[in-house]
């Protein structure tokens, strides 16, 4: 794929709007775009030029340069009329102005890099501007000294200055999505943004290089970037290499140090090259400094500089720099934790080995800081005889966090064999259980592991910890009542627990268990308690990232109907886990966010989240989230009417173990796939009712409520409503009562109740359910002959549906609105003309009908759309 040919001009709407406003006025003679190198000045100016000459204005274009600046008028000589003698400036200028303005329209001239323009060219252009012979579109580098050319051409009331900044994260997503023609994973967007710094040129080269190398791939749903360093393109290396040449030999030594070891203390950088060199590097924009209470640190000004410098360093040169910096840090006094980690990493990179004690200490520090990648590197550097039970447990847990479940189990099995006491064996068992359950999806093997452990452990405290860990697994295995039973004696606070790790494990599951059985108030209290406690002791115990506690909090918030808070919590947790490079937990958080968006009716957003999880999970050596991710993808696609994608995702999902606590989503996906295929409605309803009975028997009443609700949405409200009403009586929170009210209103087919249910759902943020309820109300009004209320309800349904996003779901309940509010071709034609402000008389003349006919059509249109004026008509038609 030639990405350069596809690269679009995207995410520059404010700048394009500013240009249009200025260029359309008589005073707007010049527009100059200022920005850093590579930010996209030229590309934007080219679009300005294209817009400016669309009306047929003559154009010209030039690029100033350092070479052309040595020759008077060198940059713009090709724009000047032939035969003009500029030896006499006054006469020559008159001739140029006469020729350029001879068409009666000012020529539009684009000059790239105005800051390189020679003085003679600038003076001539200024005179032509003042005479009205030309209009100027230019680019200039920001941060450079203002030379004569820039001063002459850019300091005038008639000049519009547009300062172009680097792309922010959202703009990077827009640009890359437009270039690739499809959704891009948020983790990939973040990596591209971090690496490019939002620089448009660097971003394009990174994407192009990743495509060429096969590191950026799409699966038909989403584009994802493989882990590892991004190579970019030879052009990118040349661009950055040319930029780095400004450093000189002494400055180069500092840049090499920073490329390998950044950030470094100012004193260390000064020891390499001296303050004068550092000042020059800072002035050239190659380094930056940051000062806080810990002192001043120096780092490279752009993340890509390190990649290019590293690639050009010889191995022995790198080794020398790394070891010298390790010695500097050691000689600086007592090293803190970060210094220990860095010294170990530098030694390892330089020589391939380090002292075992240093590796173990640094690995523990990295693990406490949730830097799983560094912890793995340090632990895997230990020799077999240097490992202990605790280091093997740490390595196994780190491997699981990074998604390598099979390797983690092998390491932990070796640790179990080597464990000499019950506490060590308990730690290994807990780590193996988490890996088997969440990494491999082996529920039976997990509980067999607990049974085997109970035969070896006799200490009551250890047995209690085993019981608590088993309780967490029972909840997720779809038996919340048994799981909560096993956790009944869990201390209220971690400070009162004999085993903080077991307490954190149990506390992470209790909110989900309570949510399954309808006790969301207690669930939310436990979620808050667990997260707070985890944050308080995160540096004291080896356990998952504190953000992992937010997963069950999101489950509880969702079950309680607090969608906005659940979404904000999930997105914050994903951000934290992304920064911590904890993919195994991050995929679970994304899964639950995807299901939240499904309940909210943001089906396209949910589809993207599930596609991202599926792509990430395929890259991991093991994660049991795969089934739920693919099931969510299938359900999203089915709701959007994409039967082929839903079938593909379903087939792949069947190859992975299900999550029993959330197996209702598997049934919902199957039911909606039948609906999307237009199979007999009874097929979907039978699936849902049968699954609801099984969920009830297991105590999973939240899943039961969701299954019954969709049965009602698919036409079986009379059977579903009574049981939903019973669940609502024992289920606290706002969501399940809202579902029960919707089912009851559908069963009664009573429009007032349906509109009330729509408002209740909308207040929760369940916009698809709100749209369906309002549509059903519209249909009920229409059947009763109340066309105006039917139209008003249809309008309300459309407003709810608009909040579901651009790609809107297709459900049987929504189809009625299309028929109720449909307009005839002539009604639509007249309505559109009226909405554009055309009078009834002018409409009548244009269509060769009477004014009365126009008025009659408008009245029927008003009734269908539930509006009463032309202003409301304009809003209704969008």
N, C-alpha and C positions, 0 to 999 in steps of 0.2 A: 504493500500500500504506500502510495506517495502522499504522505501526510501534508507536505508543503502545498500540494495542489488543493487540499481540502481545508486548509486552515482558514477559518472564517474571521470576520470582524465581529466580535461578540463582546458583550459586557461593557460597551462604550455608549450606551444610550444617553446618559447625561451630556456627554461631550458632543454627540451628534445633534442633540436638541439645542444646545447652546449655539452651535454653528448655524443651524437653520434659522434661529431667531435673529442672530446678528446679520447674517448674509442677506436676509430678506429686507433689511432696512437700508435707506439711502445713505446713512452715515457709516455703515459697516463696510469699510474699504479693505480691511486687513484682518486676518485671523492667524495667530502664531501659536504653535503648540510647543510648550516647553516641557522637558522631561529628561530623566537620566538615560544613558545609553541602553538600548535594547528594550525600552519600556513600550515601544510601539508608536513612536511619534510619526514616522514616515507612513506606516500603514494607515493611521488615522487621517493624516493629511491627504493621502491618496483618495480616501473615501470622500473627504471634503471636496477635493477637486472634481471627482466624478459627479457629486451632487451639484456643484457650481456650474458645470458646463452642460447639464442635462437639457437646459433650455436652448442650447446652440451657441453659447458664447465661445469665442476663440480662446485657445489655451496655449500655454507654454510651460516648460518645466526645466529646472536646472538643479544641479547638486554642487554646492560649494565644497572646497577641500583645501587642505594646506598647500598642495602643489599649485592649484589654480589661483590661490590668493597671491602668489608671487607675481602674477601677471595682471595688470590693470584690466578690468572687465573680462578676465579670463573665464570666470564661471558662467557668465551670461552672454558671451559673445555670440553663441549660436542662436540666441533669441532676437538679436538685433537685425534690422533690415539690411540687406546687402547694399553696398555702395554708399553707406552713410559715413561721412568724414567727421570723426569726433576730435580732430585736431582743433577745430573751433567748437568748444563745448556748447556755446549758445545756439549756434546754427545746427550743430549735430543733434542736440536735444530736440529742437523743433522738428527736425526731419523724423527722428524716432517717434516722437509723440504723434506726428501726423500719420505715419504709417500704421502704428499700433491702434490708433483710434479711428482709422479710416472706415472701418465697418460700421461705425456708429455705436458700437458696444465696446466696453472696456474689455481688454484681454485679461483672462485669469491666469496669473503666473504663480506656479508653485516652486519655491526655493527650499531645498533640503539643506540643513546645517547652516543656517544664517550666520552662526558665530564664526564660520570660516570665510565669510564673504570679504572681498577686498574693499577698500574705501571708495574707489571710483564706481564700482558696481552698486554699492549701497547708496551713494549720492544720486546716481542716475535713477535707480528704482524709486528713491524718495521723491524725486522731481516728477516722475511719471505718475506716481500715486497722487500727488498733489494736483496734477493736471487732470486727473480722472481718466488717464489713458489705460491704466491697469488696475486690477485688484489683486492683492497678494495673499497667498496661503503659504506659510512658512513653518519650519521647525527649527528649534534651537535647543542646545544642551543646557539643562538647568545646572546651577552650581558653578558655572564657569564665570570668570571675570567678564563684565559687560564691556565689549569692545565697541568701536565706533559704528560698525555695521548694525549691531543689535540696538544700539542707542538710537540711531537714525530711523530704523524701521519699526521699532517696537515700543517707543515711548510717545504715544500719541493718543488722544481721546478716541480717535476713529479705529484704533487697533484693539481687537479682542484677544486677550491673552488667555490661553487654556493651559492650565498646569496638569500634566498627565502623570498620575501616580502609578506605581506598580499594582498589579491585580491583588485584590484581597482573596481570601479563601473561597468565598462564594463565587467570585468572578472567575477564578481558576476552574472551578467546577463547570460553570457555564461554557467557558471556552473549550475545554477538553471534551465535554459532552457534545458540543456542536461539531468539533473536528472529527470525532470518532463516530458520530451518528447514533449514539446510544448512551444508556445510563453508565456511569462510572462509579466504582466503589468509593465510599467516603474515605476509607483508609488510603486508597490509591491517590485520591485528590489531595489528601493531607500530605502525603509523601512528595507529590509533585510540587505542591505549594512550598513546602519546607526546603526542597532542593533548589527550586528556581528562585525563591525569594519573591515570587510574583512577577519576575521579569518576563515580559512576553516573548522575547527572543530566546532566552534560556529555556523557557517552558516548551516552546515549539521544538527546539533541538532535543530536549529530553524525551519528549513524546516520540519524535521521529526516530531517535536512537533506540528507544525501548521497543518500538514496533519492528524495526529492522532486526534487532537481536532476538525477537520472539519473546521478550520479557513482558510485553503488554499485550494481553490476549483477551478476546471476548468469547463468551459461550452462547451468544444469542440473547442473553438476558442482561449481562453486565460486563464491563471491562475491568480487569484487575491486573495489577502490576506484581510480578513475582518479587519475592524478598531478595535482598542483596543490593549491592551498589548499582547505581544507574550510570551507564556508560555515556549516554548522550551520543553525539556525532563527532566526526573529525572536525567539522566546522566549529562546533562548540569548543573543542579543545583549542583550536587556533584562536578563537575569539578571546577566550580567557587567558591563553598564553600571551597574546599580544598585550592584554591589560596588565599582566603581571610583570612584563618587561620594565615597567616604570620603577620597579623596586631597586634595580642595580644589584651588584654582587653582595654587598653587606646587608641590604634589605632582604635579599633572597634567603639568607641564612635564618632570619627571623620568620619569614613566611614558611620555611620548611619545618621549623620548630613548631609553629602553630598548626600546620597541617597534620602533624603527628600527635600533638599533645594538647591542643587548645581545650579550654582557655588556660593561659599560664599567668602567673603573677607578673606584674609590671617589672619587678626587680629582675626576674629571670629573663624576660625579653630584653631588658636593658643590658644585662650581662652579655648577651650575644652580640648586640650591634650598637648600643649607645642610644641616648635619648634623641640626638639629632636625627638619626636614621628613623627612629620610631615616629617622630614628628612628621618627617617627609612621607612615610607610609600612610599615616593617618590623613594627611593633607591630600594624598593621591587617592584616597578612598579604598585602600587595600586592607587596612586593619581598623578595628574599633576598640574602644575601651569601655569598661563598665566599672563603676565605683560603688561600693556599699560598705557596710560596717567591717566586712572582712578584708577590705583593701581594694586595690585596683587590679583588674584582670584584663588581659589583652586577648583578642580573638580575631580571626579573619573576618573581613567585611561581608563575605558572601559564602554560603555553604559549598558552592561548587568549586571554589578556589582550592579547597583541601583535596578534592578528588583529583583535580588536574595535577597539583603539585605532587601528591603521593604517587601518581602513576609515573611521574618522571624521575623519582628518586631511586638511586641504585641501592641494592640490599645492604651493603656495608655502610653506606651513608645513613640510611634509616636506623640501622643498629646503633651507630655511634650517637646519633641525636637522641634516641630513646634512652640509652643508658646514661648519657650525660645529664639529661633532665631528671632521671630517677635519682642520680647522685645529688643534684641541686636540691630536690625536695627533701631528701634525707638529711642533708646538711643544714636545712633551714630550721631544724628543731623538731619537737614532738609532732609526729604526723597524725592528722585526724583521720577519720574513717575513709573519707573520699580519697585522701592522699594514699592510704594503704592500698585501696582498690586500684588506683592508677599506677602506682609503683609495680604492683604485681602484673597488671596488664602490659605495662611497658617492657618489663623483663621478659614476659612470655612472648611478646611479639618480636622482641629483639633477638632472643636466644633460643626460643622454643621450650624453655623450662624456667622454673623458679623454685625457691625453697618451699617445701611442702607446708610448713607452718604459715608462711606468708600467703600461699594459695588458699589455704583453709580459712584463715582470718579474712582475707579479701572476699572470698566467696560468700561467707556468712554475712558480711557487710552488704555485698551486692544483693543477696537474697532478702535481707531486711529492707533494703531500698526498693525491692521489687524489680531489680534489673536482672530479669531471668536470663537474658542472653549472655551477659557477662558472667553471671554465676555459673551457667553451664560451661562456658569456656574455661573458667578457672578450675572447676571441679573435674572436668574431663582431662585436665593436664596432670592430675595427680597419678602417681604410679599405683598399681594394684595393691602393693604392700603399704601404701600410705593412707589408704581409705580406712575409715572406721564406720561403725553402724550409723552414726549420726551423719557423716558425710554422704553415705549411700542413700540414706533417707532424703537428705537435702537434694541430691542429684536426681533421685527418682521423682520427687515432687516438682522440681524445676522442669524436668522433661515433660511431665504431664501438663504443667502450665503452658509449655510451648507447643503442646499438641502431639507429642511423640509418645503415645500411650503404650505401644508395644515395647519400646526400649525402656520406658519407665518401669513396666512390670518386670522386665528381666533384671534391672538394677535392684528393684525392691525385693525380688525373690532372693537374690544373693544376700541382701541385707538381713532378711528374715532368718536365713540359715546361719548367719554370723552373730545374730543377737544373743547375748549371754544373760540378760536379765529381763524381767517382765516389763519394765518401763520401756526398754529399748524395743522389745518385741511389740508392745502396744503401739508405739510410734510408727513402726513399720507397717503394722496391720491397718492402722488408720489411713496411712498414705496409700497402701495397696487398694484399700476399699474405695477410696475416692477415685483413684485411677481406673479401676475396673468398672465402677459404676458410671462415672461421667465420661471417662476417656474411651473405654471399649464398649460401653452399653451392656455389659455382662451382669445382669441383675442376679441371676441364679448363682453365678460364680462368686458374686459379692457376699451373698448370704451364707454360702458354703464356707467362705473365708471366716465369717463371724463365728460360725458353729465350730470350726476347727480351732479358732483362737480361744474359745471358751473352754475347750478341753485342756489347753496348756496353761491358761492364766488362773491363778487362785486368789490373788490379792483383791479384796472387795472393791477397792478404789479403781483398780484397772478394769474389773468386771463392769462397774458402773459406767466408766467411760466408754467401754465397748457397747453397752446397751444404748447409751445416748447417740453414739455414731450410727448404730443400726437404726435407731428411730428416725434419724434424718433420711436414711436411704428408704425406709418403709414409706415415708410420705411421698417421696418422688417416684416410688414404685407403684403408686396408685392405691395405697392402703393408709389414708390419712388418720383414720381412727386408731389403728394399731400403732402407727408412728407416734401420734400425740400421747398415747398411753405410755409408751416407752420413755417419753420425755417429761412425764408429769412431775418428777422430782428434780428437774433441772433448776439450779439456783437462779434467783431473779437477777442476779448481777454476777458478772465474771469475777469480781473481787471475792465473792463467797464460794467460788468453785475451786476444787482441788486440781482440776485439769483445764487450764484456760483454752487449750486447743480444742478439746472435746466440747467445751462450752460454746466456743465460736462456731464450731461445726453445727451443733444442734440449733443454736440461735439463728443460723442462716436458713434453716428449714422450717422452723415453727411458723413464721408468718404465712408461708405457702400452705402449710397444713391447715392452719386456721381459716385461710381464705377458701380452701376447698369445701370446708364444712359450713361456711357462712358466717364465721365470727371475725368479720373484717376489722372491727374496732380493736379487738385484742391483737389481731394480726399487725395492724399499723403500729400499735404500742410496742410490740416485740421488735418490729423492724427498726424503729427508731432507737430502741435500747441496744440492739445488736450492733448497729452501725456506730453509735457513739462509743460503745465499749471497745469495738475493734479499733477505732481510731486511737483510743487511749493507750492501747497496749501493742500497737502494730510493730513498734520497734523492739519489743521484748519477746515475741513468739514468732516461730516460723509458720506462717499460715498464709492463705491467699490474700490478695490485695483487699484493703478495706472496702473498695467499691463493689466487691463480690457480694457484700451484705445487701447492696441496693437491689439485687435481682429479685429477692423475695419481697422487698418493699414495693417494687414495681408491680409484682403479681397482686399484692394486697391492695394497692391503690387502684389498680384496674378493676378488681372484683368489687371494690367499694364504689366505683363509678366516678373516681376523681381522675379523669383522663388527662387534663392539662398538667396536673402535678406529676402524674405517672410519666408522661412524656418528657417533661423537664428533668426528672430524676434519671430516667434511662439515658438521655442524651449526655448528661453530665457524667454518668458512670462510664459510658462508652468512651468519652474523651479521656477520662482518667486511665482506663484500661489500655487505651491506644498509646498513651504516653509511657505506660509501664511495659509495653510490649508483652501483654498477657493475652494472646489470642484465644486460648482455650476457654477462658471465662468470658472474654469479650463476645465470642460468638453466641453464648447463651443469652447475654444481655440484649444483643440485637434481635435474637429470636423472639424474646418477650415483647420487645418494642414493636416488632412486626405484627404480632397478634393484637397488641393494643391498637395499632393503626387499622387493622381489619375491623375491630369492634367500633372504631370511630368512623368507619366508612371511607377512610383515605386509602383506598385499595391499591392505587398505583404506587403510593409511597410504601405500603406494606410489601408489594411485589418487589420493589427495589431492595428493601432491607433483606428479604428472604433470599433474593438472588445473590446479594453480597455475602450472606452467611454461607450459602451453598458453595460459592466460589472459594471462600476462605477455608471452609471445612475440607474441601477436596485437597487443598494444599497441606493440610495437617495430616500427620500419620495416624491420628485417631481422635474422633470426637463423636459422642452419641447424640449431638445436636443435629446431625445430618438429616435424620428422618423428619424431625419437626420443621426444619428449614425447608425441605422439599415439599412437605405437606402444605406448609403455608404458601409456598410458591404456586403449587397446584390450585389451592383454594383461591388465591388472588387472581390467577389467570382465568379460572372458571367464572368468577364474578365479573370479569372484564370481557367475557365472551370469547376468550382465546382458547378454544378447545384443544388445539394441537399442543400448545405449551403446557396446558393442564395435564394432558395425557402423558406427555414426556416426563414431567416432574413426578407424576404419580408412579410411573413405572420405575424410575430411579429410586424413589422413596421406599418402595417395597423391598429393596435390597438391604435396608438398614433396620436395626431393631427399633421398635416403637417405645415411646415414653408413656407408661401406663397412666400416670397422673394427668396427662394431657391427650389421651387417646381420643377424646371427643373431637379434637381437631381433625383427626384422620377421617372420622365419619362425616364431619361437616364438609370436608374436601370432596369425598366421594359423592355425597348428596348433591352438591352444587355442580359437580362435573356431569352428573346425570341430567340436571336441569339445563346446563349449557348445551348438552347434546340434544335437548328436547325429547328425552325419554319420557315414559309415562310418569306423571307426578307421583303416583302411588309408590313408585320404586324408591324415590328419595324419601318420602314420608315414612315408609316402612323401615328404612335404614335408621332414620333419626329416632323413631319411637323405640326401636329395639335397643339402640345404643343408650338412650335415656334410661331405660330400665336397668341396664348393666351399671351405669354410672350411679344410679340410686342405690343399688345393692352394695356398691363399693364405698359409699359415703361421699362420693364426689359430686355434691349437689350443685356446685357452680357449673361444672361441665354439663350436668343434667339440665340446668336452666338454659344454657346456651343451645343445647340440642332441641329442647322443646320450643324455644323461641323461633328457631329456623324452621321447625315443623309448622309452626303457625304462619310464618312468612310464606311458606310454600303451599298454604291452603288448608292446613289441618288445625286451625285455631280452636275449633270447638273441642277437640280432644286435648290439646295442649294446655289451654287456659286454666282449667281447674287445678291441675297439679302445679302449674307455675304460681298460682295464687297461694297454694300451701307452702311452697318454697319461700315465697316472699315474706311470709309471716315469721319465718325463723332465720332469714338471711338479712343481716343488717347492711347498711350502706344504701346508696340510692340506685344502683344499677339494676339489681334483680327486681325490685318493685316496679321500676320503669318497664322492664321486659314483661312483667306480669300484666301491667296495665295495657300495654300494646296488644298482647295476645287477647285479652278480654275485649278490647275495643274492636279488634278484627273479627272476633267471634260474633259480636253483637252487630257489626256493620253499622255502627252508629256514628255519624260524622262528627258530632260535637266531641264525643269521647276520643275519636281518632285524632282530632286536632289537639286535644289536651295531651294525648300520648306523644304526638309529634313535638309539642313544646317541651314536654318533660325530657324526651330523648335529646333534643337540641341543647337543652340546658346542661346536659352531661357532656356534650361534644360528640354524641352518637348521631352524626349527620345523615348517614344512609338510612338508619331506622327512622329518623325524623322525616326524611323525604318520602319513605314508603308509607308511613302513617298518614302524612298529608295527602299523598296521592290517593290512598284508599278513601280518605274523607271526600276528596274531589269526586271520585267515582260514585260514592254514596249520595252526595248532593245531586249529581247528574241524574242518577236513577230516580230521584224524587222529583225531578223537574226544576230544581233550583239552579239554573245555569250560572247565575252571577256568583253565588257562593261556591259552586263547583270550580269556576274559573279562578276565583280568589284563592281557593285551597291549592289548585294546581300551581299558581304563582308561588305560593309559600313552599310547595314541594321543590320547585326549581331553585329557589333560594337556598334551601338546605342542600340540594344536590350540588350546587356550585361550590360549596365548601368542601366537597369530596375531592376536588382537584379537576384538572383538565380531562384526564382519562377517567370517565365515569363508569361505575358498575352498571350492569344490566340484570335486573331481577324482574320476576313476573309482576310484582306489585307496582313497579315503576312504569310498566308498559301502558297502563291505563291512561296515564297523564298525556301521552302523545295523542291519543284519540280525542280526549276531552277538550284539550286546548288547541287542536289543530285548526288551521285557517285554510280556506280555499285559496287557490292561486290568485284570484282577483282580490280577495280580502287582504292577502299578504302584500300584494303590489300596492294597493291603496294605503295600507297601514304604514309601509315603509316610506312612501312619499310624504305622508302626513307627519311621520316621525322626524323627517328631515326639514320640517317647517314649511312645506308647500301648502298653499291655501286650497280649500275645497274647490273653489272656482278654477284655479290653475290645474288641479288634478283632473277635474272634469274635462277641461279643454284638451289636456294632453292625451286623455284616454278616450275622448269622443263619446262621453256619457254625460248625463245630466248631473247637476249639483246634488239633486235629491238622491240620485243613485249612490253617489259618493258618500253622502251622509248616512244612508241606510247601511252601506257596507261597514262604515266606521262604527255605527252603533252595534252591529252584530259582532264586530271585532272586539269592541269594548267589553261586551258581555262575556265573550269567550275567554278574554284575558283577565277579567276581573278588574278593569280600570275604568276611570270615568273622565279622563282628560288627555289632551295630547302630550302633556308633560309626563304623565304616568305611562302613556303608550310608548314614549321614547325609552323610558327606563325598562319597560317590559320586553321590548325588542332588543335591548342591549346596544 
